[in-house]
């Protein structure tokens, strides 16, 4: 792998972790808290926990728009994790790396919108 590819993979790995931590924090402060594993968490633990959170979002006492935002954040994060896994297993491609990053940005965007709504509710 070239230096660029190594650096890209390192950044994507860190971005996946940071986005997961943000997702775990957001889930913990939902009206009905959803606990995701925290600390040193493997993909084997994180992926099913995030998928389960997607199921639980439908029962949150919040408007559909905010339910959809947290649901979408989970879905985008899972897609990014899958794409990152393909980068690791099948080798680096710029298109897949960009797709991974795009999914992480979408997850963070949806999460940000939902968190803004939560902050408004606490005022």
C-alpha positions in Angstrom: 0.0 0.0 0.0 1.3 3.5 -0.8 1.8 6.2 1.9 -1.4 7.9 0.7 -3.4 4.7 1.0 -2.0 3.9 4.5 -2.7 7.5 5.6 -6.2 7.3 4.2 -7.0 4.0 5.9 -5.7 5.4 9.2 -7.9 8.4 8.9 -10.9 6.4 7.9 -10.4 4.0 10.8 -10.2 7.0 13.2 -13.3 8.5 11.7 -15.3 5.3 12.0 -14.3 5.2 15.7 -15.1 8.9 16.4 -18.4 8.6 14.6 -19.3 5.5 16.7 -18.4 7.3 19.9 -20.7 10.2 18.9 -23.5 7.7 18.0 -23.1 5.9 21.4 -23.2 9.2 23.2 -26.3 10.4 21.3 -28.1 7.1 21.9 -27.4 7.4 25.7 -29.1 10.7 25.9 -32.2 9.8 23.9 -35.5 10.2 25.8 -35.4 6.5 26.4 -31.6 5.8 26.6 -30.2 3.1 24.3 -26.8 1.8 25.6 -24.2 0.9 23.0 -20.9 -0.7 24.1 -18.3 1.9 24.9 -14.5 1.9 25.5 -12.5 -0.5 23.3 -15.2 -1.9 21.1 -14.7 -4.3 18.2 -16.7 -4.2 15.0 -18.1 -7.5 16.0 -19.7 -5.9 19.1 -20.5 -2.5 17.6 -22.3 -3.5 14.4 -25.1 -5.6 16.0 -25.5 -3.0 18.8 -26.0 -0.2 16.2 -28.4 -2.4 14.2 -30.4 -3.1 17.4 -30.4 0.7 18.1 -32.1 1.1 14.7 -34.9 -1.2 15.9 -35.3 0.6 19.2 -35.5 4.1 17.7 -39.0 3.5 16.5 -40.2 3.3 20.1 -38.6 6.6 21.1 -41.0 9.3 22.4 -39.9 11.9 19.8 -41.2 13.1 16.5 -40.8 11.0 13.4 -38.3 13.4 11.9 -35.9 12.9 14.8 -36.5 9.2 14.9 -35.6 9.1 11.2 -32.4 11.2 11.9 -31.0 8.8 14.5 -32.1 5.8 12.4 -30.3 7.3 9.4 -27.2 8.0 11.4 -27.1 4.4 12.5 -27.7 3.2 8.9 -25.0 5.5 7.4 -22.5 4.4 10.1 -23.2 0.7 9.4 -22.7 1.3 5.7 -19.4 3.1 6.4 -18.3 0.2 8.5 -19.1 -2.3 5.8 -17.3 -0.2 3.2 -14.3 0.1 5.4 -14.3 -3.7 5.9 -14.2 -4.1 2.1 -11.2 -1.7 1.9 -9.4 -3.9 4.4 -10.4 -7.2 2.8 -10.3 -6.4 -0.9 -7.7 -3.7 -1.0 -7.8 0.1 -1.3 -9.8 1.9 -3.9 -10.3 5.6 -3.9 -14.0 5.3 -4.8 -14.6 3.0 -1.8 -12.6 5.2 0.5 -14.5 8.3 -0.6 -17.8 6.3 -0.2 -16.8 5.3 3.4 -16.0 9.0 4.2 -19.2 10.2 2.6 -21.3 7.8 4.7 -19.5 8.9 7.9 -20.2 12.5 7.0 -23.9 11.8 6.4 -24.1 9.9 9.7 -22.6 12.8 11.6 -24.9 15.3 9.8 -28.0 13.3 10.7 -26.7 13.0 14.3 -26.1 16.7 14.5 -29.6 17.6 13.4 -31.1 15.2 16.0 -28.8 16.5 18.8 -29.8 20.1 18.0 -33.5 19.0 18.5 -32.6 17.3 21.8 -30.8 20.5 23.0 -33.9 22.6 22.1 -36.1 20.2 24.2 -33.9 20.6 27.3 -34.2 24.5 27.2 
